[in-house]
Amino acid sequence: MRGNEVPAGGLADRAAFGARQFFDWLARNMTFWTVVPIVGLVGFVYLYAYTDSLYQSSAIVDLQNSSSSSSSLGSLVGSSLFGSTGSTTQSGAVVAYIQSPDILKILDKKFHLRKLYASAKHSPFWRLDEDASDEDFLTFFQQMVTVAQDSTTLLITINVLDYDAGEAREICKAVITASQKFVNAMSAVMSNATLKYAKDQLTVATKAVETAQPYERSVAEMELTAAQQALVSAQGLANQQQSFLVTVDIPNMPTDTTDPDRLVDEAMILLATSLLYMIAHLLLANVRDHRRA
């Protein structure tokens, strides 16, 4: 049977023959100097015609508390105190909040983010579906607003991507404002919890003094004094627990797009295509060797 004759056997034989013909066609026509330039051209068209230019506004914030704010603020330049005073747990809560559904609701109400991300004027290959679920909306938002925390200083870096430079900065400012309110509310809850027990104990001790018999009064008064001292201590602790978010580096006004980096992306496309071609070429050569054997 000649190389281009279709075998008269069964379906399996015909399928094998078709596969051999396909691999032969690939080997003859898909050379390195045809595959890589074509893919590179497609990538170039996509990057420059269909991808959106995004601006990034960044800011750095730090969680401080009342007991350390004065010393830390005074040592801002050349000091490692900044960022080391906030509770790791509280800082983690702030990081989680910045990418939570709660802050997304606030920002969406102010900037109409769902409508913005789903706009038809943006890339059809990377935009939010108009009927996207809340979960998909949150996932898209978490790609546009990212947050990272330094494990040593606990400084929190906020990065906001947007299609407009000014709006990127305004969203970044709004993220900080919402986070400051979150920290204030968190501090109030902690302070109230700290004071509640001491106040309850003082109330009990006061009633005990008022209702105590003469022989019990001295003990009740001692307990009242102890409860009063405990309340003073609790008030001091509550004051120390007052935390607030300090802006170390204010949101900047981006002057140039940061994403995508088209030249770098195009280079990566060409490199990846070259590597894949080499792998495919080796596989095809291996298939041909098996056929000859």
C-alpha positions, 0 to 999 in steps of 0.5 A: 500500500502506498503512503497516501492510500487509504487502507481498506481495513476497519475503522481503527485502521482508518483512524490510525492512517488519518493520524499518520497523515495529520502528523506528516502534514504537521511535520511538513508545514508547521515549521518554527518560522511559521508557527512562532511568528503567527502566534506572536502576531496573534498575541500582538493583536490581542495585547494591543487591540483587545486588552485594557490599559489599567492604572494602579494607585498604591498606598501603605497603611499601618495599624497603631494603638493609643499606647504606642502612637506617640512614640511610633509617630515620633520615630517614623523616619528611620525607625522599625517601630512603625508597623510593629505595634499593631496586633497581628490578629487585628492587622490580619482582620484589616487585610481580610476586610479589604477584600471582603464582601462588606467593603465591596458593597460600600465601594460598589455603592459609591463607584458602581463597580459592577457596572464598571467591570461589566462595561462592554467597552472593556476587553471581551476576554477579561471583564465581568459578566453582566449577570455574574453572581456575587461570588464572581463579582467578589473574585473579579474585585479581588483581582482589581484591589489587592492587599499585602502585609509585610510579615516583619513590620506588619505594614499593609500595602493596598494596590488598586487597579482601574481603567482611569488614573483618577478613579484608581486613586479615589477608590484607594482613598475609599478603601482606606476610609472604609478600613479606618471605620472598620478599625474604629468599630473593632476597637469599640467592640474590644473596649466595651467588652473589656469594660463590661465585666469590670462595670458588672463587678462594680455594680454587684459590689455596690449593691452588696455594700448597700444591703450588707449587715453591720458585721458584713459591711467591712468585707463588702466595702473591701470588695467595692474598693477592689471593684473600683480599682479593677474598673480603673485598670480596665479603663486604662486597658480599654484606652490602650486597646483603642486602635486606628489606621495610620496612612504611611504612604498616601494613594498616588496619582498614577501617570502611566499604565502598569498592566498589562506590560505589553512588551513583556507579555509579548516576549513571554508569548514568543518564548512560550511558543518557542518552547512548546514548538520544540517539545511538539517537534521532539514528540513528532520526531519520536512518532516518526521514528516509531513508525519507521521502526 
